[in-house]
Amino acid sequence: MKILQLGKFYPIRGGVEKVMWDLTRGLSQTGVACDMLCAWLPGEGIDAKDESIYHKDDNYLEFPEGGRVWLIPALSKKAATMLAPKMVGWLRRHASEYDLIDIHHPDPMAALALLLSGFKGRVVLHWHSDIVSQKFFLFFYKPLQKWLIRRAERIIGTTPAYLGSSPFLKDVQNKCTAVPIGIDPVRFNEAMAQDLHNKHNGSVLLLSVGRLVPYKGFPYLIESMSLLPDYFHLLLIGEGPMRPKLEADIARLGLESRVTMAGYADDAQLTASFGACDIFVLPSIYKTEAFGIVQLEAMSCGKPVVATRIPGSGTAWVNSDGVSGRNAEPENPSSLADAILAVYENRASYADGARKRYEECFTKEIMIQKTINIYDSI
């Protein structure tokens, strides 16, 4: 069989694109022919690490294993959606080459391209998340979304918790299957990690990573620091529009010596931070945080996790409470602080549980094999 992963963007930045990329390459490595079709703003260029596999004349990347990533030039990007009308024409010309299309939601441009392509083969719908924040946009997209749900023979979600809670999937649970996201383990420079830990003078080092935007819940994590003993230190990595507010919160609470706003970190710095931390914290507050891949990165390093029980999200399923860490109430600094203390008191047990949960549930190989099994079944 020949598969097409359809949706989202290049360069690979977000979780949805990363899953598509990993499936395309991973399936190709196992001998399953697989390509990827996505939108691309030409002004963003090609990542340096991909230049050696870029075919400029035909505008695609080709893995050594043979899978191709076709880049369709987009006109613009609005509301987290690429406007790429050329995607429709490309798919109409090439759809007959594929036995199965795995379309990744939410991506209205990809859904429209599939609708207009005339594709008659099998369709799998990868449901990464509901459309949560773009309410106005959802009003117009709903008919296309309903068609996509009907058209798909199987629907893959990243956690059983999210599949079961989505109001859009409640009538099609019989064709829903959970395939958790899987990643390669994080590799870090041991010396850099040790230096980073030593820099904080023996403190218990908490790490949190993400864009500084409202749904990430960082104000509640910063406030929780005022409830923790002075030997806890928070390293917050990320940039975004909430930075001035977070800095003001830190000053108001007198936490300048106990919270480090690290800003952007390159790959070496980021992986060293995972290696250096004692506990990873994901304080997100809205269902926009559907999975939390950063939890897997921490678990792969044997780091226990504190996450939040967001209604309808899969984050608290990923971080198994009492196994890989503890889950707190969202928007609740006191609950976060209690969970952090509980994890610290039993950190060796939770660290072991985090690593085992990653190895048993969240490796890239497990994700690829489970996906292949679904493709084979239809």
QUIDA-V408669 format. One record per run of one state. SS is the DSSP state (~ for helix, > for strand, _ for the rest). FROM is the first residue (numbers start at 1). TO is the last residue. If there is no record, write none. Layout:
{{SS,FROM,TO} {SS,FROM,TO}}
//
This chain:
{{_,1,1} {>,2,10} {_,11,14} {~,15,29} {_,30,32} {>,33,40} {_,41,41} {~,42,44} {_,45,47} {~,48,53} {>,54,55} {_,56,59} {>,60,62} {_,63,67} {>,68,73} {_,74,75} {>,76,78} {_,79,80} {>,81,83} {_,84,85} {~,86,97} {_,98,99} {>,100,105} {_,106,107} {~,108,117} {_,118,121} {>,122,127} {_,128,134} {~,135,151} {_,152,153} {>,154,157} {_,158,159} {~,160,165} {_,166,172} {~,173,175} {>,176,178} {_,179,182} {>,183,183} {_,184,189} {~,190,199} {_,200,203} {>,204,209} {_,210,213} {~,214,216} {_,217,217} {~,218,225} {_,226,231} {>,232,237} {_,238,242} {~,243,252} {_,253,258} {>,259,263} {_,264,266} {~,267,276} {_,277,278} {>,279,281} {_,282,292} {~,293,300} {_,301,303} {>,304,308} {_,309,314} {~,315,318} {_,319,320} {>,321,321} {_,322,324} {>,325,328} {_,329,332} {~,333,345} {_,346,346} {~,347,361} {_,362,362} {>,363,363} {~,364,377} {_,378,378}}
//
